[in-house]
């Protein structure tokens, strides 16, 4: 008994130390990024940095507003494409598909999440960009092309979390609805989906975080023009691609401004994760969402 208590003590303390270490790592990274960005904020002004419409380091212009808008455009369009497909797939896999189909679909979806970003980007560069150029005009490097790639990349995240949320709905809800004469589709639409909605919202938010933080694939297909896109077929530059493209040769204030871009990106992603945690803590995943 004493040996068991000792083992539990060490396991508990080990997990506690691991958690504290993870928190320290996050705050260390944040402190480093902010400290490197402060000279740019002091010289250029934080709000000027956020709202400026021109990014021209050679001229001392460091406005990231076009890249914030570009990141939002690409992310929202990818969600418009990915969310309906993800939800339909999650509902089909959990509520409709036979076991054999589930066994086939699950590894396929897991494979999508394991494909490297460069592979997605290369596919977009060699296949999607020429198709978009031919059918919609322009260069083919655009918000639309980047959103197509990102929509495929975030599918596994949204499908997996949504499927878990649907699976967490108590079986008694299904039985009660069917016992009252509801069809299978009515049960899914009016009982299961509303019950799983908090978890589905969390899945979408995590998908947003995945999309807005993607870099390599977007670099290869977005066009990387630091301007507010006039349409979904115009080229665009996102916050992440701005850092990746220019960090290799940036110096002085330009270098600090790129860290300022990282701070803005960190704030956006942190806000999304806070919203996801709030949804989980307030509503839970599963039956509480219907009450």
N, C-alpha and C positions, 0 to 999 in steps of 0.2 A: 504493500500500500504506500509505504514511504517512497519507494522507487518511482511509483506512478506519479506521486505528487511532485517529486523532483523533476521528472521529465516534463510534466505539464508546466512547471515553473519556468524551466529553460525555454520551452517552446513559446510560452506567452511572452517572456522577455525578448526572445529573439524576434518575434513578429513585431513587437513594439519598437525595437531598435530599427528594424527594417523600415517600418512606417515613418519614423522620425528621420531616418537617413534620406528617404524619398522626398520628404518635405524640404529638408535642407538643400538637397540638390536642386529642386525647383526654385527655391528662393535665391540660391547662389547664381543660377542661370539668369533669373530675372534681374538680380542686382547688377550683374555684369552688363546685361543689355542696356539697362537704364543708365548706368554710369557712362557707357560709351555714347549714348544718345544725348545726354544732357548738353554737351557743347553745341550741338545743332539746335536744340530747343532754345538755348540761351541766345544764340546768335541770330536765329531766324524767327523765333517765336513759335510756341507750340500750336496755337490756333492758326497762325499763318501757315505753318507746316501742314496742318490738316486740311485747310481750305484753299490753299494755293492751287492754281490750275496749270502751272507750268513746272515741268521737271527738266531743268537744263543745268546740270552741275557745272559746266564750263562757264556759265554766265552767273553762277551763284544763286540759281533758282531751284528751290527744293519743295515744290508743292506736290503732295501725294494724293490730292483729291481725285484726279482722273484714275489713279490706280485703285483707290477705294471703290469708286463707282464701277470700274472694270471688274474687280473681284466680286462685287455684289451682283452685277449683271450675269457673269459666267456662272456663279453659284446658283442664283435663282432659276436661270434657264435649265441648268442641269437638274435641279429639283423638279421642275415642271415635267421633265422627261422621265426622271427616275422614280419619283414617289408613286405615281399610279401603277407603274410596272411592278415595283417592289411590293406594294400592298396586295395587288392581285396575285402575285406569286406566293406571298406569305399565306394568304387565305387559302389558295389552292393547295399548297403543300400541307397545311395543317388540318384543313377541314374537308377537302374533297378528294385529293389524290390518293390512289391505292398505295399500299406499302411499297410495291415494286417501283412505282414512279418516284416516290420519296427517296428511295435508296439510289436512284439514278440522278435526281436533281441535286441532292445535297452535296455530293462531291463536285459536281459541276460548279455550283455556287462558291464552294470553298476554293476551287481552282481559280475563279475570277479574282478572289481577294489575294491570292498568292502570286499573281502575275506581276512582274516588276513594272514600275512606272514607265521606264524607257521603252518597254515593249508596246505598251499602249500608245505612247507618243510616236513611236516609229510606225505603228499601224495607221495612226491618224495622219501622219505626214505623207505616207505613201499611198494611202487609199482614200481617206476622207477628204483631205485637202483638195486633190484633183476633182473629186465628185462635186464638192461644194462650189469650186471654181467653175466647173462646166455648167451646172444647173442653176446657180444663183448669182454668178458673176463675181467680180472682184478677184482678189488673189487666192481666195480659199482659206487664208489664215484669218480667223474671225472668232467672235464670241460664240457663234453657233457651233463651229467645229470643236472648240475647247469644251463647250457644254456637252456635246455628244460623247466625247471621251470621258469626261468627269462623271456623266450619268452612269456609264458602265462601271466605272471604278467604285462608285458609292452604292451600287446595287447590293453587294453582299452584306454591307453593314446594315442597311435599312431592312433587308429581307430577314436577316438573322434575328435582330432585336425585335422586329414586329412579330415574327413567328413565335418567339419566346413569350411575348405579351399575349398573343392569342392562345397559346398553349396554357398560360397561367389562369385563364378564365375557368372557374369551377365547372365541372361536368354537370352539376345539378342545374345550372342555368340552361344548358342545352336540353336536358331531360324535361325540365319544367315547360320550356317553350314548345318543344315537340309534343308534349303531353296535352297542351292546350290547343293543339291543332295547327300550329305554325308549320310552314314548310321549312325545308333545310335552308333555303335562301333567305326567308324571312327571319329565321333564327340568327343567321350570320349577320344580316343587315341591322336588325333591331336589338339584338342581345349581345352577340359576341363582339362585334366591332365597337359599339360604344363602351363595353367593358374594358376592352384592350386599348382604347384610345390614348390614355396617358402614356402607356408604353410605346405606342406608335409615334406619338409626338416626340418622345425621347429619341427614338430611332431616327426620325427626320433631323433632329437637332445634331445628333452625332454625325449624320451624313453631311450636314452643312459644314461641320468642323473638318471633316475629311476633305470635302471639296475645296474649301477656302484655303486649306493648307497645302494643297498639291502644287508641285513646282515643275518637275522635269517634263511631264507629259504636256502641261500647258505651255511651257516655253516652246515646244516643238510645233505647236499648231495655232497659237493665238495671234501671232504677228508681232507682238511686243512693241507696239506703238503707244507711247505715253500720252494718250489723249482720251477724252470722253467719247465712247463709241456712238456714232450717229444711228446705227442700226445693229441688229444681231449679226449682220454679215460684214461688219467693219472690224478691222484689227484692234487688239486691245492689249494692255499690259496689266498684270495683276501685281499685288503687293509682293507675293513670294517670288515671282519671276524677276521683279525689279532688283531684289536683293541678290539673287543668284547670278544675274547677268552682269552686274556692275561691281560686286564685292572684290573680284580678282584684281582690279586696277584702281580702286577708289583710294584716295588719300585725303588727309586733313578733314575739312568740313564735309566733303562728299562722303567720306568713310563714316563719320558720325551720323549723317543723315540716313544712311542705309540702316544703321542700328535704330534710328528713330522709326523707320518703316517697320522694323521688327517689333518695336514696342507697340505700334498701332495694331499690327497683326496679332500680337499676344493679347492685347486688350479685347479684340473681337472674339478670339477663340475662347478666352477665359469667360467672357460674358455668355457665350453659347453654352459652355459646360455648366455654368451656374444656373442657367435656365433649365437645362436638362435635369440637374440635381434637384431643383425646386419642384419640377413636375413629379419626379419620382417620390420625393419626400412628402409632398402635400397630398397627392392622389394615389400613390402606389401604382403597381402594374397589375392590372387584372380586374377583379370584380368590383373594387371600390369605385371605378370610373363610372359605373352605371347608377350608383346610388345618388 
